[in-house]
Amino acid sequence: MAEILAPVEARLRTALGEPDARAAVTFLGTDRIEVLRFIDGDVVRYATLGMSAQPMADPSDPFADPVKGPRAELVLSVRAGLADTDQVLRKLAVLAASPQVEGVIVAPGASLDLGEPLWPGAPFSSVLVAEPGGLVEDLELAAPMEAVRFLPLLPMTPNEAAWKRVRGAQELQERWLSRGTDLRDPLRGSVALD
């Protein structure tokens, strides 16, 4: 695990700078998940560390490969100082542990729903998993292991999440783009979904 997580943390530091805070959460029957906080001007970024220690696979599969399979970490970016977003640390750890706990394979286009606000007073209880490679480049690992992908999370309001289930991730992202939605605003309302 350490041989994977050390270069993962190094990649995060190279892309995002030095973390100014970190928290660790361990759930029964799972590996430890850390969440690192990075401040970049008026943006705060939270990144998980630990999700990539094991490849994602269906836990009920008796033939799941312990080495091969997709690996990922999660990255959430929000504007600093507008809401108590540091309360998202435990929620991000829950999402990062979901592959081990529920056998979820987290991939771009997926929705992850917590069933409760991401932080106190947040209008979001779920996130859309976006395409990797923009903020933090994939980290290649020694074969036969797959690269670690750093997946951005885009908070969704309940209306946006319902619309995404019907219309798809691509259409929701196009709607956000066409309406100039600030996806980093921790207090934003739902985009117009007419």
Salt bridges, closest charged atoms under 4 A:
GLU9 OE2 - ARG13 NH2 2.76
GLU9 OE2 - ARG22 NH1 3.02
GLU18 OE1 - ARG13 NH1 2.12
ASP20 OD2 - ARG37 NH2 2.87
GLU34 OE1 - ARG22 NE 2.84
GLU34 OE1 - ARG32 NH2 3.51
ASP40 OD2 - ARG45 NH2 3.32
ASP42 OD2 - ARG79 NH1 3.46
ASP86 OD2 - ARG37 NH1 2.37
GLU160 OE2 - ARG188 NH1 2.74
GLU171 OE1 - ARG167 NH2 3.08
ASP182 OD2 - ARG79 NE 3.02
ASP194 OD1 - ARG175 NH1 3.15
ASP194 OD1 - ARG179 NH2 3.54
